[in-house]
Amino acid sequence: NGAGAGILSGTVTDNNGNGYIPDYLPDLNTVDNSKVITDEDGNTWLKPTTGTITAGYPNYPDGSFHGGIDFANSLDTPIIASGDGVVYSKQIYNGNQHSMPYGNLIVLEQEGNKTKQTYRVYYAHLNKFADGIEEGVRVTKGQVIGYMGTTGNSTGSHLHYEMRKHPYAPQVDTVINPATNE
């Protein structure tokens, strides 16, 4: 659903602002995006940004489904492509969080290095896009594609990072854990 972390008075918090961090997220220090994350299918990817993980996969603390990982950090923190790919979709937020819960969104089609399957990788709630990011453009692993924001259904500056496999629908059976080692 794209909701994520918030930053209040310089403190990273969860969606409710109560400071809850899930027990299953062992390393809540600054993320080093030179390191890899491993999805549930065994593919490895670069971490897409730096920050604190404030919401994990598959559920929020209240038990509702959360289809990705949320990284919270300051507005305009760079977001990188976690793998080589093609910009499948670039959506500019229209101001309606109900019709566009992901806000400014980039969806890349990226091939898994283990499975060789194509995944659609969602980079949501961006403040702005990097220059040259348009549908159909090829991007390289580590390339800056956008900047962290709080557009759409969001309570603070963060990146919602989500992976879907074919048939790419938002149902639970096509959304996979993008970072099992987080």
Secondary structure, DSSP 4 states (H G I P E B T S, - for coil): -----EEETTEEE-TTSS----TT----S---TTSEEE-TTS-EEE----SEEEE-SSB-TTS-B--EEEEE--TT-EEE-SSSEEEEEEE---S-TTT-TT-EEEEEEEE-TTT--EEEEEEEEESEEPTT--TT-EE-TT-EEEE-B--SS-SSSEEEEEEEETT--SSTTTEE-S-TT-
